[in-house]
Amino acid sequence: MHDAVPDPVSPVTRERNVSRIAPLAILFTLGSGLRAQAATPPTDSALAAITTRGRALAAYDYAAWHGTDAVLALHPPPGSVTDYIARPTDSGWVVAFGHASAARDTFYIAYEALPTEPADSAHPYAAVAREDPIADTGYFSRAYRASHTARADFRGAKRPYNVAILPAPDGNWWVYLVPAPTVAGVWPLGGDVRYLISPEGNAILERRRLHNAI
């Protein structure tokens, strides 16, 4: 893991006021889209895509936050979890916690965090431990490689960052690296970047620095 990226099961780097996340996530993507099309006004479809990504980033962060809390309550042994990846499903965002193989061709899921049914506002996610980790070579494995590729390339400030991996058109991946909150009530702005990564997660197709300074 890149040394600028925080321990993925540490909840202290996550903002506790989710109502502030959605507009900020939209701003991250909106600023990128508007700069790229500064010569002409953005189309309705471009604005709709920007809004969709912003909402997905907010949902990703919410799922990772509550999923992390649910997994920590099970006291995972050291080394069993080094990364997490959230995935949108018809029943909500599912978060897989585990580690990758040395060759990065398999992601071993040791814990899964699932939305509670019926929804529980106090505990919106419940964690399930897998006695025999699930060896995933599909979605989570490819998303992990996309995240690894982006983190290996990223040169940000020496501070914790949160990572979000979203499905992109044509099987590609959006990978966002955003400064993580480290002080309660303080949300850092800037110093963020967005990558477009190939379907197998091994090649950078686009790199867009959204802001330079934090």
C-alpha positions in Angstrom: 0.0 0.0 0.0 1.2 3.5 -0.8 2.4 5.2 2.3 0.1 8.2 1.7 -3.0 6.0 2.0 -4.4 5.3 5.5 -5.1 2.0 7.2 -8.4 1.0 5.4 -10.0 -0.2 8.7 -9.2 2.9 10.7 -12.4 5.0 11.1 -10.7 8.0 12.6 -9.9 9.4 9.2 -13.5 9.5 8.1 -15.8 12.5 8.4 -18.7 11.8 10.7 -21.1 14.4 9.2 -22.1 12.7 5.9 -24.5 15.5 5.0 -21.3 17.5 4.1 -19.8 14.8 2.0 -22.3 14.8 -0.9 -21.9 18.4 -2.0 -18.1 18.2 -1.6 -17.9 15.1 -3.6 -19.9 16.7 -6.4 -17.6 19.7 -6.2 -14.6 17.5 -6.8 -16.0 16.0 -9.9 -17.8 19.2 -11.1 -14.6 21.3 -11.0 -12.8 18.7 -13.2 -15.6 18.6 -15.7 -16.1 22.3 -16.0 -12.4 23.0 -16.4 -12.1 20.5 -19.2 -15.0 22.1 -21.0 -14.2 25.8 -20.2 -14.4 26.8 -23.9 -18.1 25.7 -24.2 -20.8 25.2 -21.7 -21.1 21.6 -20.5 -23.9 19.6 -22.0 -26.9 18.3 -19.9 -25.5 14.8 -20.2 -22.1 15.8 -19.0 -23.6 17.6 -16.0 -25.8 14.5 -15.3 -22.7 12.3 -15.4 -20.8 14.6 -13.0 -23.7 14.6 -10.6 -24.0 10.8 -10.7 -20.3 10.4 -9.9 -20.6 12.9 -7.0 -23.5 11.0 -5.5 -21.6 7.7 -6.0 -18.6 9.1 -4.1 -20.8 10.2 -1.2 -22.4 6.7 -1.1 -19.0 5.0 -1.3 -17.8 7.0 1.6 -20.9 6.3 3.7 -20.7 2.6 3.0 -17.0 2.5 3.8 -17.5 4.5 7.1 -20.3 2.3 8.5 -18.9 -0.9 7.0 -15.5 -0.1 8.8 -17.3 0.4 12.1 -19.2 -2.9 11.7 -16.0 -4.9 10.8 -14.0 -3.3 13.7 -16.7 -4.5 16.1 -15.7 -8.1 15.1 -12.0 -7.4 16.1 -10.3 -8.7 12.9 -6.9 -10.2 13.6 -3.8 -8.2 12.5 -3.0 -8.8 8.8 -6.4 -10.1 7.8 -7.6 -6.8 6.4 -5.3 -4.4 4.5 -7.8 -3.0 2.0 -11.5 -2.5 1.5 -13.6 -2.0 -1.7 -17.2 -0.9 -1.9 -19.4 -2.1 -4.7 -22.9 -0.8 -5.7 -25.6 -3.5 -5.9 -29.4 -3.6 -6.3 -29.7 -3.9 -2.5 -27.2 -1.1 -1.7 -23.4 -0.7 -1.4 -21.6 -3.8 -0.2 -18.1 -3.5 1.2 -15.5 -6.2 1.0 -12.6 -6.2 3.5 -9.5 -8.3 3.0 -6.2 -8.5 1.2 -4.7 -9.2 -2.2 -2.4 -12.0 -3.3 1.2 -11.2 -3.9 0.6 -11.3 -7.7 -2.5 -9.1 -7.2 -4.6 -11.5 -9.3 -6.9 -12.4 -6.4 -8.6 -10.4 -3.6 -9.3 -12.5 -0.5 -12.5 -11.3 1.2 -12.2 -11.9 4.9 -15.2 -9.8 5.9 -18.2 -8.4 4.2 -20.3 -5.4 5.4 -23.9 -5.4 4.2 -26.7 -2.9 4.6 -29.0 -3.9 7.4 -32.5 -5.1 6.5 -34.7 -3.5 7.6 -32.6 -0.4 7.6 -31.2 0.5 11.1 -30.3 4.1 11.5 -28.1 3.3 14.5 -26.3 0.5 12.8 -26.8 0.8 9.0 -24.3 -1.9 8.2 -23.7 -5.4 9.6 -20.4 -7.3 9.1 -20.1 -11.0 8.3 -16.8 -12.8 8.9 -15.8 -15.4 6.3 -14.0 -18.3 8.1 -12.6 -19.3 4.7 -11.9 -16.0 2.9 -13.6 -15.8 -0.5 -11.0 -15.8 -3.3 -12.4 -13.2 -5.7 -10.8 -12.9 -9.2 -13.6 -10.7 -10.6 -14.9 -7.3 -9.6 -13.0 -6.8 -6.3 -9.8 -8.2 -7.7 -9.9 -5.8 -10.7 -11.0 -2.9 -8.6 -8.1 -3.6 -6.2 -5.6 -3.5 -9.1 -7.0 -0.3 -10.3 -6.6 1.2 -6.8 -3.1 -0.1 -6.5 -2.1 1.3 -10.0 -3.4 4.7 -9.0 -1.8 4.8 -5.6 1.6 3.7 -7.0 1.5 6.6 -9.4 0.1 9.2 -7.0 2.4 11.8 -5.5 0.4 13.7 -3.0 1.0 15.4 0.3 2.4 13.4 3.2 -0.9 12.8 4.9 -3.7 10.2 4.9 -5.9 9.9 1.8 -9.2 8.1 1.2 -9.5 6.1 -2.0 -12.8 5.4 -3.9 -13.1 3.1 -6.9 -16.1 3.5 -9.1 -17.1 1.6 -12.3 -16.6 3.7 -15.4 -17.8 3.3 -19.0 -16.4 0.5 -21.1 -15.5 -1.6 -18.1 -12.9 1.0 -16.9 -12.5 2.3 -13.4 -12.6 5.8 -11.8 -10.2 6.0 -8.9 -10.3 9.1 -6.7 -7.7 9.9 -4.0 -9.0 12.6 -1.7 -7.4 13.9 1.6 -8.9 12.2 4.6 -10.2 14.1 7.6 -7.9 13.8 10.6 -9.5 16.3 12.9 -13.2 16.1 13.9 -15.2 18.8 12.3 -12.5 19.8 9.8 -12.8 18.7 6.1 -9.7 19.2 4.0 -10.2 20.6 0.5 -7.8 20.2 -2.5 -4.8 18.0 -3.1 -7.0 15.5 -4.8 -6.7 13.5 -8.1 -8.9 11.4 -10.3 -7.6 8.5 -12.5 -9.3 6.5 -15.3 -7.9 3.0 -15.2 -8.2 0.2 -17.7 -10.7 -2.7 -17.1 -8.1 -5.1 -15.7 -6.8 -2.4 -13.5 -3.2 -2.3 -14.8 -3.0 0.8 -17.0 -3.6 4.5 -16.4 -5.8 5.9 -19.3 -6.2 9.3 -17.8 -4.8 11.3 -14.9 -6.6 14.5 -13.8 -5.2 16.6 -10.9 -8.3 18.3 -9.5 -6.5 20.7 -7.1 -2.8 21.1 -6.3 -2.7 22.5 -2.7 -4.7 21.4 0.3 
